[in-house]
């Protein structure tokens, strides 16, 4: 269970990078917009390439680089560069390449004066490296899976146990002369506890089997195809549509009071009104002479 949850936690989200890029890569012109959108497109491309390596659902959706181009995650020129690198250096994943491109765009934006200081450059590049590291961790989970012998031993033990129970827990007639009066007495008509054990053990076994690969095609596996669409949409929304945009600055309703005494409750939630918690020694009176 811990490995299953760790894999989900390891999935990187581009939202943090998008906020940093939108806040630090300035420029409302087309050049600034292209830079921001391209950086985020490269981040989403990196993660999607990882998903094609560990998720059959995403692999079937993007089987080749041409499908990345068709989806808008990759351009023809970028595809040619990747194909050349795959020819020169085969056998290695190139998921890190878009992050390298994104970092180069950040340094170019700094040279063009679109990023005001080097600290902002370092912050963005650190987030890009963190994103790349999380992607590499997902790939490591896929390449270093649970040893097959572990699952084989557990499966064999569970099935062998219940095969033994079928024979060992049947009712038989007694042959002890001291128990003649109980000779033909049936003490149990239905194996209740054995049946409960069967449901519990087999249920745990099936749950464990489904948790081995959360990026598979089962109904209970992670919805990574939705995540691919969501990441690109939210990234573009943050760095483009919402770039340097915010609601009008106005005084809040507690401006004159400085802060609210208590936020209001609805009629249905009035019964859940709570007072400020008191420490355990709040009502202890200590005399001054003590």
C-alpha positions as CSV (number, residue, x, y, z in Angstrom):
1,X,0.0,0.0,0.0
2,X,2.9,2.4,0.8
3,X,4.5,1.8,-2.6
4,X,1.2,2.5,-4.3
5,X,0.7,5.8,-2.5
6,X,4.4,6.8,-2.9
7,X,4.0,6.4,-6.7
8,X,1.0,8.8,-6.7
9,X,2.8,11.3,-4.5
10,X,5.8,11.1,-6.9
11,X,3.7,12.4,-9.8
12,X,4.9,16.0,-10.4
13,X,2.4,18.8,-11.0
14,X,3.5,21.7,-13.2
15,X,1.3,24.2,-11.3
16,X,4.2,25.5,-9.2
17,X,6.5,26.0,-12.2
18,X,3.6,27.8,-14.0
19,X,3.1,30.2,-11.1
20,X,6.9,31.0,-10.9
21,X,7.1,31.4,-14.7
22,X,4.0,33.7,-14.8
23,X,5.3,35.8,-11.9
24,X,8.9,36.2,-13.1
25,X,9.0,36.0,-17.0
26,X,7.6,39.4,-17.9
27,X,6.3,40.8,-21.1
28,X,2.8,41.1,-22.6
29,X,4.2,40.9,-26.1
30,X,4.1,37.9,-28.4
31,X,7.8,37.0,-27.5
32,X,7.1,36.9,-23.8
33,X,4.0,34.9,-24.3
34,X,5.8,32.3,-26.5
35,X,8.5,31.9,-23.9
36,X,6.1,31.3,-21.1
37,X,3.9,28.9,-23.0
38,X,6.9,27.0,-24.5
39,X,8.4,26.4,-21.0
40,X,5.2,24.9,-19.7
41,X,4.7,22.9,-22.9
42,X,8.1,21.3,-22.4
43,X,7.2,20.4,-18.8
44,X,4.0,18.8,-19.8
45,X,5.9,17.0,-22.7
46,X,8.4,15.6,-20.2
47,X,5.8,14.1,-17.9
48,X,3.7,12.8,-20.8
49,X,6.8,11.0,-22.2
50,X,7.2,9.4,-18.8
51,X,3.6,8.3,-18.8
52,X,4.1,6.6,-22.2
53,X,6.8,4.5,-20.6
54,X,4.9,3.3,-17.5
55,X,1.2,3.5,-18.6
56,X,-0.2,1.3,-21.4
57,X,-3.2,3.7,-21.7
58,X,-1.0,6.7,-22.4
59,X,1.3,4.6,-24.6
60,X,-1.6,3.6,-26.8
61,X,-2.7,7.3,-27.0
62,X,0.8,8.5,-27.9
63,X,2.6,5.6,-29.5
64,X,5.1,7.7,-31.6
65,X,6.5,11.2,-31.7
66,X,4.2,12.0,-34.5
67,X,1.3,11.7,-32.1
68,X,3.0,14.2,-29.8
69,X,3.2,16.6,-32.8
70,X,-0.5,16.0,-33.6
71,X,-1.5,16.7,-30.0
72,X,0.5,20.0,-30.0
73,X,3.0,18.9,-27.3
74,X,5.8,18.8,-29.9
75,X,6.8,20.6,-33.1
76,X,8.2,19.1,-36.2
77,X,11.6,20.7,-35.6
78,X,11.7,19.4,-32.0
79,X,10.7,16.0,-33.3
80,X,13.6,16.0,-35.8
81,X,16.0,16.9,-32.9
82,X,14.7,14.0,-30.8
83,X,15.0,11.6,-33.7
84,X,18.6,12.6,-34.3
85,X,19.5,12.1,-30.7
86,X,17.7,8.8,-30.6
87,X,19.8,7.8,-33.6
88,X,23.1,8.9,-32.1
89,X,22.4,7.8,-28.5
90,X,19.9,4.9,-28.7
91,X,18.7,3.0,-25.7
92,X,18.3,5.9,-23.3
93,X,15.2,7.8,-22.5
94,X,15.1,11.4,-23.7
95,X,12.4,12.6,-21.3
96,X,14.9,15.0,-19.7
97,X,15.5,16.8,-23.0
98,X,12.4,19.1,-22.8
99,X,13.5,20.2,-19.4
100,X,16.9,21.2,-20.8
101,X,15.2,23.2,-23.5
102,X,13.0,24.9,-20.8
103,X,16.1,25.8,-18.7
104,X,17.7,27.3,-21.8
105,X,14.6,29.5,-22.5
106,X,14.8,30.7,-18.9
107,X,18.4,31.8,-19.3
108,X,17.6,33.5,-22.6
109,X,14.7,35.3,-21.0
110,X,17.2,36.6,-18.3
111,X,19.5,37.9,-21.0
112,X,16.7,39.7,-22.8
113,X,15.7,41.4,-19.5
114,X,12.4,39.6,-19.1
115,X,13.5,38.2,-15.8
116,X,14.6,40.9,-13.4
117,X,17.2,39.1,-11.3
118,X,19.3,36.0,-11.0
119,X,17.5,34.8,-7.9
120,X,14.3,34.4,-10.0
121,X,16.3,32.4,-12.6
122,X,17.7,30.1,-9.9
123,X,14.2,29.6,-8.5
124,X,12.7,28.6,-11.8
125,X,15.6,26.3,-12.7
126,X,15.5,24.6,-9.3
127,X,11.8,23.9,-9.8
128,X,12.5,22.5,-13.3
129,X,15.2,20.2,-11.8
130,X,12.8,19.1,-9.1
131,X,10.2,18.4,-11.8
132,X,12.7,16.4,-13.8
133,X,13.7,14.5,-10.6
134,X,10.1,13.5,-9.9
135,X,9.7,12.3,-13.4
136,X,12.9,10.2,-13.1
137,X,11.5,8.7,-9.8
138,X,8.4,7.6,-11.6
139,X,10.5,5.9,-14.2
140,X,12.5,4.2,-11.5
141,X,9.4,2.8,-9.9
142,X,8.5,1.3,-13.3
143,X,11.9,-0.2,-13.9
144,X,12.5,-1.5,-10.4
145,X,9.2,-3.3,-9.6
146,X,8.2,-5.6,-6.8
147,X,10.3,-8.8,-7.2
148,X,8.3,-11.5,-8.9
149,X,9.2,-14.1,-6.4
150,X,7.5,-12.1,-3.7
151,X,4.1,-12.3,-5.4
152,X,4.6,-15.9,-6.4
153,X,5.4,-16.9,-2.8
154,X,2.4,-15.1,-1.4
155,X,0.0,-16.5,-4.1
156,X,1.3,-20.0,-3.6
157,X,1.0,-19.8,0.2
158,X,-2.6,-18.6,0.1
159,X,-3.8,-21.1,-2.5
160,X,-1.9,-24.0,-0.8
161,X,-3.4,-23.0,2.6
162,X,-7.0,-23.2,1.4
163,X,-6.4,-26.4,-0.6
164,X,-5.2,-27.9,2.6
165,X,-8.2,-26.6,4.4
166,X,-10.5,-28.3,2.0
167,X,-9.2,-31.7,3.1
168,X,-8.1,-31.0,6.6
169,X,-11.3,-29.3,7.9
170,X,-13.9,-31.8,6.7
171,X,-16.2,-33.5,9.3
172,X,-15.4,-37.2,9.8
173,X,-16.9,-39.9,12.0
174,X,-15.2,-40.4,15.3
175,X,-13.4,-43.7,16.0
176,X,-12.4,-43.1,19.7
177,X,-14.2,-45.7,21.9
178,X,-14.3,-43.2,24.7
179,X,-16.5,-40.9,22.5
180,X,-19.1,-43.5,21.3
181,X,-22.0,-41.3,22.3
182,X,-20.6,-38.5,20.1
183,X,-19.8,-40.8,17.2
184,X,-22.4,-39.8,14.8
185,X,-22.9,-36.2,16.1
186,X,-22.2,-33.5,13.5
187,X,-20.6,-30.6,15.4
188,X,-20.4,-28.2,12.4
189,X,-22.6,-28.1,9.3
190,X,-20.9,-25.1,7.6
191,X,-17.2,-24.1,7.9
192,X,-17.9,-20.5,9.0
193,X,-14.5,-19.5,10.1
194,X,-12.7,-21.1,7.2
195,X,-15.1,-19.3,4.8
196,X,-14.3,-16.0,6.5
197,X,-10.6,-16.7,6.3
198,X,-11.0,-17.4,2.6
199,X,-12.8,-14.1,1.9
200,X,-10.3,-12.1,4.0
201,X,-7.1,-13.7,2.6
202,X,-8.2,-13.9,-1.0
203,X,-9.6,-10.3,-0.8
204,X,-6.2,-9.0,0.5
205,X,-4.4,-11.0,-2.2
206,X,-6.5,-9.5,-5.0
207,X,-6.1,-6.0,-3.6
208,X,-2.4,-6.5,-3.4
209,X,-2.3,-7.7,-7.0
210,X,-4.2,-4.6,-8.2
211,X,-1.9,-2.2,-6.3
212,X,1.3,-3.6,-7.8
213,X,1.0,-1.4,-11.0
214,X,-1.2,1.7,-10.4
215,X,-0.5,2.9,-13.9
216,X,-2.2,0.0,-15.6
217,X,-5.5,-0.3,-17.5
218,X,-7.7,-1.5,-14.6
219,X,-10.6,0.6,-13.5
220,X,-9.0,1.4,-10.1
221,X,-5.7,2.6,-11.6
222,X,-4.6,6.2,-11.9
223,X,-6.4,8.3,-14.5
224,X,-3.3,9.5,-16.2
225,X,-4.9,10.4,-19.5
226,X,-7.0,12.9,-17.7
227,X,-3.9,14.2,-16.0
228,X,-2.1,14.8,-19.3
229,X,-5.0,17.0,-20.5
230,X,-5.4,18.8,-17.2
231,X,-1.7,19.7,-16.9
232,X,-1.5,21.4,-20.3
233,X,-4.8,23.2,-19.9
234,X,-3.9,24.6,-16.4
235,X,-0.4,25.4,-17.4
236,X,-1.5,27.5,-20.4
237,X,-4.2,29.1,-18.3
238,X,-1.8,30.3,-15.6
239,X,1.0,31.6,-17.8
240,X,-1.1,33.1,-20.6
241,X,-4.7,33.8,-19.8
242,X,-4.1,34.7,-16.1
243,X,-0.6,36.3,-16.6
244,X,-0.4,39.4,-14.5
245,X,-4.2,39.4,-14.1
246,X,-6.0,39.7,-10.8
247,X,-9.4,41.1,-9.5
248,X,-9.7,44.7,-8.7
249,X,-8.1,45.7,-5.4
250,X,-10.9,46.8,-3.0
251,X,-11.3,47.1,0.7
252,X,-12.6,43.9,2.3
253,X,-15.8,43.9,4.5
254,X,-13.8,43.8,7.7
255,X,-11.6,46.8,6.8
256,X,-12.9,49.0,9.6
257,X,-13.0,46.2,12.2
258,X,-9.5,45.0,11.3
259,X,-10.5,41.4,11.7
260,X,-13.8,39.5,12.2
261,X,-14.8,38.3,15.7
262,X,-16.2,35.1,14.2
263,X,-17.2,34.0,10.7
264,X,-20.9,33.4,10.2
265,X,-22.6,30.1,10.3
266,X,-25.6,28.9,8.3
267,X,-28.8,27.7,10.1
268,X,-27.9,24.1,9.5
269,X,-24.3,24.5,10.8
270,X,-25.2,26.5,13.9
271,X,-25.1,23.4,16.0
272,X,-21.5,23.0,15.1
273,X,-20.4,26.4,16.5
274,X,-17.3,26.0,18.6
275,X,-15.5,28.1,21.1
276,X,-11.8,28.6,21.2
277,X,-10.1,25.5,22.7
278,X,-8.7,26.0,26.2
279,X,-5.5,24.4,27.4
280,X,-5.7,21.7,30.1
281,X,-4.4,24.0,32.8
282,X,-6.6,27.0,32.0
283,X,-9.0,26.5,34.9
284,X,-6.4,25.7,37.6
285,X,-6.2,28.4,40.2
286,X,-2.9,28.8,41.9
287,X,-2.8,30.9,45.1
288,X,-0.2,33.7,45.3
289,X,1.2,32.2,48.5
290,X,1.8,28.9,46.9
